[in-house]
């Protein structure tokens, strides 16, 4: 009887998609579209259609394979008309070409934006009259190739961090000077004449590299021609008659002034970091240097101190308890009160 029941269960069909059995729906159409055996052999035809439609995602010509045995499903379509086949082929071609067309349009918009920015920069630097003459009389190929390189060159110039190089050179000036023969000989002679000094545990922090911010680099590069023109007109309007000279002098002045201010700020940050020190955690130092305690910090300090207090209570309990004492006596004796945190230890 048991063997007959197990054989009936093995022969009963079960859909591997909806898990419905053959007895639940007598009218369903069953298919075994691949080489799978066992519980994944049979599937409802309607369930298989829905699963194939989800896999194809609108592309009816896409091949679908079984997830288990990797066998391709044999899908037979009826004969379609020539006009229908032509429309389907056209739809497939459009679907395949659309990503390339979208990418080309995006890159083209970036290119023409760069060309426009390059033309505006030429007008700012050379002046409107001379700039228009250069653009009108210039070679079209040279303009279409050269103008987009203006914003690219500005962005690349912003990647050159000459301020960081000068700051590192200033911090390593002693090591660089000692590499020169004469200065190295003087330092070596002085070191031999002086007695060895006591070793000191000094930590000198390194000059941190400023993280690259692409948005800041891009904005600085785009605004550099306009800022150079404004600075040149404010400072060199009487000394330089040419708009090109005024813009170049204004740009050099702005870059130099900004670099000096940046070097000064980074040097002050370095000195501020190198002169820091850590003090011992004493009551006097806490009163003098610690910031005002917030409720969260007070709670953390209270919880941090409870571990030591509980350890002290356990030590008192261990010393006080003897094998001959009664439990009630122990309870009465081991009631330990700690300021702001009462503890009661019960031992049975």
C-alpha atoms as one frame of an Amber mdcrd trajectory, in Angstrom:
protein
   0.000   0.000   0.000   2.841   2.399   0.908   4.667   1.549  -2.319   1.527
   2.279  -4.331   1.066   5.630  -2.580   4.698   6.674  -3.217   4.421   5.614
  -6.844   1.263   7.678  -7.218   3.028  10.763  -5.787   5.974  10.325  -8.155
   3.675   9.937 -11.197   1.513  12.932 -10.261   2.444  16.038 -12.202   3.408
  19.230 -10.351   4.004  22.642 -11.967   7.425  24.006 -10.954   6.153  27.597
 -11.341   2.831  27.669  -9.429   3.364  24.313  -7.573  -0.167  23.170  -8.487
  -0.735  19.425  -8.943  -2.609  17.627 -11.662  -5.499  16.777  -9.340  -6.116
  20.456  -8.554  -6.772  21.427 -12.180  -7.851  18.656 -14.544  -8.286  21.005
 -17.523  -4.752  22.474 -17.506  -2.393  21.763 -20.399   0.951  20.297 -19.310
   4.337  20.607 -21.031   7.847  19.255 -20.417   9.898  21.694 -22.577  13.395
  20.632 -21.462  15.468  17.694 -20.235  14.686  18.148 -16.547  13.385  15.211
 -14.558  11.559  14.833 -11.289   9.702  17.770  -9.757  10.875  20.235 -12.428
   9.868  18.160 -15.440   6.268  19.312 -15.835   4.874  22.832 -16.050   1.571
  24.414 -16.972   1.571  25.800 -20.495  -0.050  29.050 -19.319   2.515  29.452
 -16.528   5.335  28.793 -18.985   3.969  31.443 -21.370   3.937  34.064 -18.606
   7.444  33.107 -17.512   8.772  33.329 -21.103   7.118  36.723 -21.601   8.843
  38.044 -18.476  12.203  36.754 -19.693  11.849  38.155 -23.199  10.657  41.550
 -21.938   8.954  42.502 -25.191  11.550  40.945 -27.530   9.698  37.926 -28.881
  12.729  36.753 -30.856  14.912  36.449 -27.770  16.016  32.895 -26.967  14.909
  31.475 -23.611  16.643  28.556 -21.876  15.820  26.457 -18.853  17.394  27.646
 -15.616  18.276  24.093 -14.535  19.457  22.094 -17.568  20.250  25.122 -19.804
  18.316  23.671 -22.744  16.784  26.173 -25.155  13.013  26.079 -25.362  11.620
  25.200 -28.775   9.210  28.056 -29.488   7.393  27.751 -32.818   5.770  30.859
 -34.296   3.176  30.808 -37.066   4.130  32.094 -40.475   3.960  35.907 -40.491
   3.449  38.199 -43.467   6.293  39.978 -45.241   5.134  43.400 -44.118   4.936
  42.271 -40.484   8.434  40.783 -40.693   9.727  44.068 -42.137   8.209  46.072
 -39.288   9.690  43.718 -36.703  13.135  43.959 -38.306  12.872  47.751 -38.331
  11.886  47.745 -34.674  14.868  45.552 -33.797  17.256  47.830 -35.699  15.871
  50.920 -33.958  16.179  49.222 -30.566  19.824  48.323 -31.218  20.790  51.739
 -32.628  19.052  53.861 -29.989  21.828  53.601 -27.326  24.486  54.667 -29.836
  22.369  57.583 -31.065  21.727  58.729 -27.478  25.441  58.509 -26.620  26.357
  60.408 -29.791  23.847  63.148 -28.990  25.197  63.453 -25.450  28.817  63.661
 -26.604  27.840  66.082 -29.375  26.142  68.389 -26.904  29.268  68.355 -24.733
  31.434  69.118 -27.794  29.342  72.058 -28.975  29.138  73.387 -25.429  32.936
  73.318 -25.303  33.121  75.078 -28.685  30.759  77.795 -27.477  32.674  78.279
 -24.245  35.950  78.474 -26.181  34.498  81.172 -28.446  33.240  83.207 -25.478
  36.647  82.888 -23.814  38.368  84.170 -26.969  36.070  87.200 -26.979  36.791
  87.870 -23.296  40.551  87.549 -23.601  41.135  89.332 -26.927  38.270  91.774
 -26.805  35.059  91.678 -28.760  36.345  93.353 -31.933  39.606  91.470 -32.262
  38.023  88.213 -31.133  35.280  88.428 -33.760  37.877  89.143 -36.456  39.894
  86.093 -35.391  36.823  83.832 -35.385  35.511  85.131 -38.741  38.853  84.999
 -40.545  40.168  81.858 -38.878  40.291  78.427 -40.427  37.055  76.526 -39.649
  38.939  73.301 -38.997  41.276  75.098 -36.590  38.320  76.668 -34.789  36.376
  73.408 -34.505  39.445  71.621 -33.145  41.092  74.401 -31.129  38.115  75.999
 -29.382  37.041  72.819 -27.493  40.575  72.465 -26.113  40.251  75.770 -24.246
  37.977  74.402 -21.472  39.898  71.119 -21.488  43.176  72.989 -20.994  41.686
  75.072 -18.184  40.493  71.963 -16.346  43.864  70.241 -16.804  45.683  73.332
 -15.530  43.631  73.173 -12.353  44.959  69.669 -11.713  48.504  71.057 -11.324
  48.821  71.714  -7.580  51.869  73.936  -7.479  50.920  75.185  -4.012  51.248
  71.671  -2.578  54.644  71.269  -4.250  55.968  74.532  -2.771  54.632  73.642
   0.668  56.321  70.231   0.610  59.521  71.842  -0.639  59.446  74.249   2.304
  58.904  71.455   4.820  61.733  69.360   3.338  64.150  72.263   2.900  66.615
  70.893   5.469  66.771  67.455   3.884  67.207  68.962   0.430  69.925  71.343
   1.638  71.871  68.515   3.277  72.132  66.748  -0.062  74.384  69.543  -1.339
  78.083  68.665  -0.864  79.217  71.786   1.009  76.208  71.976   3.330  76.394
  68.234   3.980  80.070  68.591   5.002  79.242  71.457   7.387  76.404  69.525
   8.993  78.565  66.416   9.390  81.409  68.376  11.024  79.031  70.073  13.456
  77.473  66.746  14.350  80.886  65.246  15.148  81.885  68.240  17.299  78.707
  68.214  19.386  78.062  65.475  21.983  75.180  63.115  21.244  71.918  64.520
  22.555  69.304  62.536  24.354  66.871  60.764  22.133  63.539  62.519  21.892
  60.247  60.994  20.890  58.968  63.693  18.573  56.199  63.135  16.100  55.990
  65.450  13.129  52.706  65.147  11.249  52.850  64.882   7.501  51.354  67.486
   5.232  47.998  65.952   4.284  47.055  65.906   0.632  43.990  67.948  -0.146
  41.292  65.634  -1.555  40.442  66.214  -5.202  37.024  67.825  -5.631  35.973
  67.594  -9.268  33.092  70.049  -8.849  35.439  72.655  -7.373  38.047  72.032
 -10.077  35.442  72.347 -12.831  33.914  75.546 -11.447  37.335  77.125 -10.897
  38.424  76.300 -14.440  35.230  77.657 -16.005  35.287  80.889 -13.988  39.020
  81.558 -14.410  38.768  83.590 -17.689  36.014  85.828 -16.295  37.843  86.388
 -13.001  41.089  87.116 -14.872  39.328  89.701 -17.038  37.763  91.398 -13.997
  41.040  91.503 -12.041  42.906  92.786 -15.093  40.391  95.577 -15.690  40.502
  96.610 -12.025  44.288  96.571 -11.536  45.869  97.028 -14.948  43.395  99.160
 -16.911  45.848 102.072 -17.108  49.103 100.102 -17.409  48.071  97.720 -20.208
  46.148  98.935 -23.228  45.559  95.518 -24.810  42.713  93.372 -23.448  44.933
  90.314 -23.860  47.658  91.797 -21.657  45.167  92.886 -19.028  43.559  89.438
 -18.920  46.914  87.639 -18.687  48.189  89.952 -15.946  44.906  89.623 -14.082
  45.029  85.839 -14.361  48.613  85.611 -13.088  47.803  87.990 -10.230  44.706
  86.045  -9.212  46.474  82.658  -9.351  49.483  83.952  -7.399  47.356  85.639
  -4.727  45.117  82.605  -4.332  48.141  80.314  -4.122  49.832  82.452  -1.461
  46.677  82.505   0.650  46.275  78.766   0.263  49.905  78.105   1.245  49.496
  80.342   4.291  46.302  78.547   5.355  47.825  75.086   4.887  50.951  76.101
   6.809  48.874  77.424   9.694  46.875  74.203   9.723  50.109  72.202   9.774
  51.524  74.234  12.668  48.243  74.025  14.549  48.274  70.235  14.181  51.973
  69.805  15.029  51.652  71.801  18.278  48.862  69.725  19.731  49.408  67.619
  22.868  47.429  65.157  24.921  47.124  65.652  28.679  46.515  63.081  31.384
  42.962  62.354  32.420  42.873  63.968  35.855  40.155  65.903  37.642  41.999
  69.176  37.204  42.504  68.616  33.476  38.885  67.540  33.062  37.658  70.734
  34.748  40.027  72.873  32.713  39.912  71.332  29.230  36.889  69.036  28.966
  33.853  70.484  27.160  30.550  70.775  29.016  29.003  67.347  29.450  25.856
  66.555  27.517  23.189  64.056  28.669  24.532  61.445  26.256  28.115  61.774
  27.497  26.962  61.658  31.117  25.012  58.478  30.449  27.995  56.856  28.722
  30.317  57.781  31.596  27.769  56.421  34.113  27.461  53.114  32.276  31.224
  52.923  31.880  31.671  53.302  35.657  29.082  50.711  36.588  31.299  47.844
  35.492  33.959  48.790  38.049  31.316  49.292  40.738  29.756  45.891  40.071
  33.196  44.283  40.267  33.737  45.916  43.655  30.363  44.621  44.864  31.233
  41.095  43.740  34.569  41.268  45.550  32.838  42.335  48.778  30.359  39.486
  48.389  33.123  36.942  47.929  34.971  38.125  51.031  31.830  38.337  53.175
  30.154  35.039  52.321  31.023  31.961  54.376  29.644  28.428  54.008  27.885
  28.520  57.443  25.834  31.673  56.840  22.159  31.546  56.077  20.760  33.057
  52.872  18.705  35.652  54.735  21.759  36.813  56.672  23.692  37.116  53.447
  20.940  39.196  51.888  20.948  41.558  54.827  24.712  41.933  54.853  25.267
  42.309  51.087  23.295  45.487  50.468  25.927  47.829  49.074  25.033  51.434
  48.294  27.086  53.321  45.765  26.543  57.081  45.233  23.984  57.694  42.464
  23.826  53.958  41.745  22.520  51.626  44.523  23.208  47.948  44.134  21.652
  45.026  46.013  23.298  41.614  45.632  21.092  38.600  46.336  22.788  35.224
  46.730  20.790  32.089  47.445
